[in-house]
Amino acid sequence: MSDSADLKTKLVANERAKLSATYLNGLAVAVFAVGGLAPVFSTSFSSAPLGVPLWVVTWSASICWIVSVVLHLVARRFLRELEP
């Protein structure tokens, strides 16, 4: 009975780790798309004058790219908790 319970506990722990990693990776993709790509595309393809200096757009997009990478790396760390 204890082997079955241990296996069930491992499976639940693995699924929780995978769910957390998936959530964080999805958040990383959203931050990259909304904060990193959208401002770059809107300034590149817009004919209207910029409301903010170009360095602000570049700086904020770069910060979002970095945050996205950090979130992705944290998600990968969750996957290290998987038990065989």
N, C-alpha and C positions, 0 to 999 in steps of 0.2 A: 503494500500500500504506500509506503513512503517513497518508493521510486516513482510511482505514478504521480504523487503529489509534488515531488521535486521537479519532474518533467513539466507538469502543468505550470508550476511557478516560473520555471525558465521560459516557457513559451509566452506567458503573460508579460514577463519582464522584457523579453525580446520585442514583443508587439508594442509595448509602451515606448521603448527606445526608438523603434522605427516610426511610430506616430509622431513623437516629438521631433525627430530629425526631419520628417516630411513637412511638418508645420513650419519649422525654422527655415527650411530650404524654400518653401513657398513664400515666406515673408521676405527672404533674401531676393527672390526673383521680383517680387512686387516693388521693393525699395529700388532695385536696379532699374526697372522699367519706368516707374513713375518719377523717381527723383534723379535718376542718372541719364536715361535716354530721352524722356519727354522734353525737358528743357533744352537739350541740345538740338533736337529736331524742331522744336518750336522756334528757336532763334535762327536756325539754319534756313528753314523754309518759309519764314514769315516775311512779308514785305513791309510790315509796320515797324516803326522804330522801337528799339528796346526800351522798356520801362526802367530797367536796372542796367548798371554797367556790365559789360561782357565778362569781366573778371569774377563778378558775383555768381553769374550763371555757371562758369567753369568751376569755380571753387565749390559751389553747392553740389554740382553733379559729381565732382571728384569725391566729396565726402560721402555721397550716397553710394558710389561704387565701392569705396572702402568698407562702409557699413555692410553692404551686400556680401562682400567677400568674407568679412568677419562672421556674419550670421551663417554663411555656408560652412565655414570651418568649424563653427560650434556644432552645427548639425552633423558634420562628419564625426565629431568627437562623441556624440550620442551613439553613433553606430559602433563605436569601439566597445560599448557596453554589451554588445550581443554575446550571448553565451552559446557555445556549440552544443 
